[in-house]
């Protein structure tokens, strides 16, 4: 089993739970000790290794009967060292497990197949010229797309709610100022072929999103309002009064620290999980939350969007949106999964009249792109023009 480093102990715990008699070996330690231990594995051992360590050791691993690539979106970049090296892993059968086979463009899934079954598809340049119908024809026989509506009939309902928040006066002035600066300094001179220009655009979009969250994320000494943060605190009070157990996601760890400070001031016990949380502690925090020790769990979207079972929560709050709806869905699915006994409410906090509203339109487009490649042809991939559209005025769009 090949998985992100943060999930190795999760896999180990699940294997011990469901296959208690099966020997399990987690590959850790120095390269010398790792390779030495591989030579003495007993028969029928399940080996669990991270993408990073396998990339380094791949040519020294034995031939496996079967390999599972968990969170296989880690293979989506065909130019990466991970994809280049993992193609050399010897296994009789290969499977990729992922909730996001396409995150940005069809080459994501080409790259995954390039590791699993390189003979199936043509070279990347040829593949990208295919229609979605052609792509689907080749991929479909090897794809099991498991949808909850088909396989989890007994799972409770999931309700998605959009909660809109108005920017405060100080936030509005900042937002308008940074939007005008982005339009004047970046959009008017944007060359889509230049990496530097694309990075400037993304940096500008990030600033706008941070203003929507809390300008204090990057404006030193900011003491004005942060209306979304205020709305979150009232939501927490409302949901806790109703006996709800809450997961709060943000892609910004700084934002989570600010929320954590707010909770501490109100003497509200909570847990925090980010990319800095030690691997062993991740599992322990989840177990303690599921045991009912606290009712609030703050989680960074990147670190906690996969591999966590928190089915004792019934409310998920997405403090900020992400480009790809599948990433948000994976976050919500920390609660909406097997073992859940209650209906789950997913609340998306959005600031009205900002980039966040347009991002919901972009998410719809992304969802259609994924469906086009995996199920039916009818869309195209995200481009820089799509990102530009997020900050264009109505006059410019016309």
C-alpha positions in Angstrom: 0.0 0.0 0.0 1.4 3.3 -1.1 0.0 6.3 0.7 0.8 9.9 1.8 3.0 9.8 4.9 0.2 11.3 7.0 -1.9 8.2 6.4 0.5 5.4 7.1 -0.6 4.9 10.7 -4.3 5.1 9.6 -3.7 2.2 7.2 -1.9 0.3 9.9 -4.7 0.8 12.4 -7.4 -0.3 9.9 -5.5 -3.4 8.8 -5.1 -4.5 12.5 -8.7 -3.9 13.0 -10.0 -5.8 10.0 -7.2 -8.3 9.4 -5.8 -8.9 12.9 -3.8 -12.0 12.0 -2.1 -10.5 8.9 1.5 -9.3 9.4 1.8 -5.6 8.6 5.1 -3.7 8.0 5.2 0.1 7.9 8.3 1.3 6.1 10.0 4.0 8.2 13.5 5.0 9.4 16.7 5.6 7.6 17.2 4.3 4.1 19.7 1.6 5.3 17.3 0.3 7.9 14.3 0.5 5.5 16.0 -1.6 2.9 17.4 -4.1 5.4 13.9 -4.7 6.9 12.4 -5.3 3.4 14.8 -8.3 2.9 13.3 -10.1 6.0 9.6 -9.7 5.6 7.6 -12.8 6.3 5.2 -14.3 3.8 1.8 -12.5 3.3 3.1 -9.3 4.8 1.2 -6.1 3.9 3.8 -3.4 3.4 2.8 0.2 3.8 5.1 2.9 2.4 4.9 6.6 1.7 5.2 8.1 -1.8 8.3 10.0 -0.7 10.2 6.9 0.6 9.1 4.7 -2.2 10.3 7.2 -4.7 13.8 7.0 -3.2 13.8 3.2 -2.7 11.7 1.9 -5.5 14.3 0.0 -7.4 15.2 -2.0 -4.2 11.7 -3.1 -3.4 10.6 -6.7 -4.2 8.1 -7.8 -6.7 4.6 -7.4 -5.1 1.5 -9.5 -5.9 -0.6 -6.3 -5.8 -0.1 -2.6 -5.1 -2.7 -0.1 -4.1 -1.9 3.6 -4.7 -4.0 5.4 -2.1 -4.8 9.1 -2.7 -3.6 8.5 -6.2 -3.9 12.2 -7.1 -0.3 12.3 -5.8 0.5 10.8 -9.3 -1.3 13.5 -11.3 1.8 15.4 -12.4 3.5 13.6 -15.3 6.6 15.7 -15.0 7.1 14.9 -11.3 9.9 12.6 -9.9 7.2 10.6 -8.1 5.6 9.6 -11.4 8.9 9.0 -13.1 10.2 6.7 -10.3 7.1 4.9 -9.3 6.7 3.5 -12.8 9.6 1.2 -11.9 7.7 -0.5 -9.0 7.2 -4.1 -9.9 3.8 -5.6 -9.2 1.5 -8.1 -10.8 -1.6 -6.1 -10.3 -2.0 -2.3 -9.7 -4.9 -0.3 -8.4 -5.3 3.4 -7.8 -7.7 4.8 -5.2 -8.7 8.4 -5.3 -11.7 10.7 -4.8 -10.2 13.3 -7.2 -8.8 11.6 -10.3 -9.1 14.9 -12.1 -8.3 18.1 -10.3 -7.5 20.6 -13.0 -7.2 19.0 -16.5 -7.4 15.6 -18.2 -3.6 15.1 -18.0 -4.2 14.3 -14.3 -5.8 11.0 -15.1 -3.4 10.3 -18.0 -0.5 10.6 -15.5 -2.2 8.1 -13.0 -2.7 5.6 -15.9 0.9 6.2 -16.9 2.0 4.5 -13.6 -0.8 1.9 -13.5 -1.0 0.8 -17.1 1.4 2.8 -19.4 0.6 0.7 -22.5 -3.1 1.7 -22.4 -2.9 5.3 -23.5 -0.9 7.1 -26.2 1.7 9.8 -25.4 0.5 12.8 -23.5 0.5 15.2 -26.5 -1.7 12.9 -28.5 -4.0 12.2 -25.5 -4.6 15.9 -24.9 -5.8 16.3 -28.5 -8.5 13.6 -28.0 -12.1 14.5 -27.5 -13.6 13.6 -24.1 -15.5 10.8 -25.9 -12.3 9.2 -27.0 -10.8 9.6 -23.5 -13.8 8.0 -22.0 -13.8 5.1 -24.4 -10.3 4.0 -23.4 -10.6 4.8 -19.6 -14.1 3.5 -18.8 -13.4 -0.3 -18.8 -10.7 0.2 -16.2 -12.6 2.6 -14.0 -14.9 1.8 -11.1 -16.5 5.0 -10.2 -18.1 4.4 -6.9 -20.8 6.9 -6.1 -22.6 7.1 -2.7 -26.0 7.2 -4.3 -25.4 3.7 -5.7 -23.4 1.9 -2.9 -24.3 3.6 0.3 -28.1 3.5 0.3 -28.3 3.5 4.1 -26.1 6.6 4.6 -27.9 9.6 6.2 -28.7 12.6 4.1 -26.2 15.4 3.4 -27.5 18.9 3.1 -25.4 21.7 1.7 -26.1 25.3 2.7 -24.6 28.5 1.4 -24.4 31.2 4.2 -23.7 34.6 2.7 -21.9 37.3 4.7 -21.5 41.0 3.8 -18.0 42.5 4.0 -17.7 45.2 6.7 -16.8 48.8 5.6 -13.0 48.4 6.2 -13.0 45.1 4.4 -14.9 46.5 1.4 -12.4 49.4 1.0 -9.5 47.0 1.2 -11.1 44.6 -1.2 -11.9 47.3 -3.7 -8.4 48.6 -3.5 -6.7 45.3 -4.1 -9.1 44.4 -6.8 -8.4 47.6 -8.7 -4.6 47.0 -8.2 -4.9 43.5 -9.6 -6.9 44.7 -12.6 -4.5 47.6 -13.3 -1.2 46.0 -12.7 -1.8 42.4 -13.7 -4.8 41.8 -15.9 -4.0 44.6 -18.4 -0.5 43.2 -19.0 -1.2 39.5 -18.6 0.6 37.1 -20.8 -0.9 33.6 -20.3 2.3 32.0 -21.6 4.5 33.5 -18.9 4.8 31.7 -15.7 5.6 34.9 -13.8 2.4 36.5 -15.0 0.3 33.5 -14.0 1.9 33.5 -10.5 1.1 37.2 -10.1 -2.5 36.5 -11.0 -2.8 33.6 -8.5 -1.1 35.8 -5.8 -3.6 38.5 -6.4 -6.5 36.1 -6.2 -5.1 34.8 -2.9 -5.0 38.3 -1.4 -8.6 38.9 -2.4 -9.6 35.6 -0.8 -7.7 36.4 2.4 -9.5 39.7 2.7 -12.8 37.9 2.5 -11.6 35.7 5.4 -9.8 38.2 7.6 -7.6 41.0 6.3 -5.4 40.5 9.4 -4.0 37.4 7.6 -1.6 39.7 5.7 -2.3 43.4 6.7 -0.1 44.1 9.6 -1.8 45.8 12.5 -5.3 45.5 11.0 -7.9 46.1 13.7 -11.0 46.3 11.6 -13.9 43.9 11.2 -13.7 40.3 9.9 -17.3 39.6 9.3 -17.0 36.0 8.2 -15.1 35.2 11.4 -17.9 36.9 13.4 -20.5 34.9 11.6 -18.6 31.7 12.3 -18.6 32.3 16.0 -22.4 32.9 16.0 -22.8 29.7 14.0 -20.8 27.7 16.4 -22.8 29.0 19.3 -26.1 28.2 17.5 -25.0 24.6 16.5 -23.6 23.7 19.9 -26.8 24.9 21.6 -28.5 22.4 19.3 -26.2 19.6 20.4 -24.2 19.5 17.1 -20.6 18.3 16.8 -18.7 20.4 14.3 -15.7 20.2 11.9 -14.3 23.5 10.7 -12.1 23.5 7.6 -9.9 26.3 6.2 -7.0 26.1 3.7 -5.1 28.7 5.7 -3.5 27.5 8.9 -3.1 31.1 10.0 -6.9 31.4 9.8 -7.3 28.3 11.9 -5.0 29.8 14.5 -7.1 33.0 14.6 -10.3 30.9 15.0 -8.5 28.9 17.7 -7.8 32.1 19.6 -11.4 33.1 19.4 -12.5 29.8 20.8 -9.9 30.0 23.6 -11.2 33.4 24.6 -14.7 31.9 24.9 -13.3 28.8 26.8 -14.6 26.4 24.2 -12.5 23.2 24.1 -11.4 22.1 20.7 -8.8 20.2 18.7 -6.6 21.5 15.9 -5.1 19.4 13.0 -2.7 20.8 10.4 0.2 19.7 8.4 2.4 20.3 11.4 0.5 17.7 13.5 2.6 14.6 14.1 1.4 11.5 12.3 0.7 9.5 15.5 -1.1 12.4 17.0 -3.5 12.6 14.0 -5.0 9.2 14.8 -5.1 9.9 18.5 -7.0 13.3 18.0 -9.6 11.6 15.8 -10.1 8.8 18.4 -10.5 11.4 21.2 -13.0 13.4 19.1 -15.0 10.3 18.2 -15.0 9.4 21.9 -16.8 12.7 22.6 -13.9 14.5 24.4 -14.7 17.8 22.5 -17.3 19.0 20.0 -15.2 21.2 17.9 -12.4 20.2 15.5 -10.4 22.7 13.4 -8.8 21.1 10.4 -6.6 22.4 7.5 -8.1 21.5 4.2 -4.9 20.1 2.7 -3.8 18.1 5.8 -7.2 16.8 6.9 -9.2 16.5 3.7 -8.4 12.8 3.4 -7.7 9.8 5.6 -9.8 10.8 8.6 -12.9 9.1 10.0 -14.9 11.6 12.0 -18.4 10.1 11.5 -19.4 11.3 15.0 -19.6 14.9 13.7 -22.8 16.0 12.0 -21.9 19.5 11.0 -19.1 20.6 8.6 -18.3 24.3 8.1 -16.1 25.2 5.1 -14.7 28.6 6.1 -13.3 29.2 2.7 -13.9 27.7 -0.7 -11.4 25.8 -2.9 -11.2 25.8 -6.7 -12.1 22.1 -7.1 -15.5 21.0 -5.6 -14.1 17.4 -5.2 -11.6 18.7 -2.6 -14.4 20.3 -0.6 -16.5 17.1 -0.9 -13.6 15.0 0.4 -13.5 17.4 3.4 -17.2 17.0 4.0 -16.9 13.3 3.7 -14.8 13.1 6.9 -18.2 13.2 8.6 -20.5 11.9 5.8 -19.3 8.3 5.6 -20.0 4.8 6.8 -20.7 4.8 10.6 -22.6 8.1 10.4 -25.9 7.9 12.3 -27.2 11.4 11.8 -28.0 13.7 8.8 -25.0 15.9 8.0 -25.1 19.6 7.3 -22.3 21.2 5.2 -22.2 24.9 5.5 -20.2 27.0 3.1 -19.4 30.5 4.3 -19.3 33.0 1.3 -18.8 36.7 1.2 -21.4 38.4 -1.0 -20.2 40.4 -4.1 -16.7 39.0 -4.1 -14.5 36.4 -5.8 -16.0 33.7 -3.6 -19.4 34.0 -5.3 -17.7 33.6 -8.7 -15.8 30.6 -7.4 -19.0 28.7 -6.9 -19.6 29.1 -10.7 -16.1 27.9 -11.4 -16.7 24.9 -9.1 -19.8 24.0 -11.2 -17.6 24.1 -14.3 -14.9 21.9 -12.7 -17.5 19.4 -11.8 -18.8 19.2 -15.4 -15.2 18.7 -16.6 -14.7 15.7 -14.3 -18.0 14.2 -15.5 -17.1 14.8 -19.1 -14.0 12.7 -18.9 -15.2 10.1 -16.5 -18.8 9.6 -17.7 -19.9 11.7 -20.6 -18.4 14.3 -23.0 -19.5 17.9 -22.6 -16.9 20.4 -21.3 -13.3 21.6 -21.3 -10.6 22.2 -18.7 -9.9 25.2 -16.6 -7.8 27.9 -18.2 -6.1 31.1 -17.1 -9.1 32.9 -18.7 -11.3 31.2 -16.2 -9.3 32.7 -13.4 -9.3 36.1 -15.0 -13.0 36.0 -15.2 -13.2 35.8 -11.4 -11.9 39.4 -11.1 -13.3 41.0 -14.3 -16.0 43.7 -13.9 -19.3 43.3 -15.8 -18.2 45.9 -18.4 -15.0 44.0 -19.1 -17.0 40.7 -19.5 -19.3 42.3 -22.1 
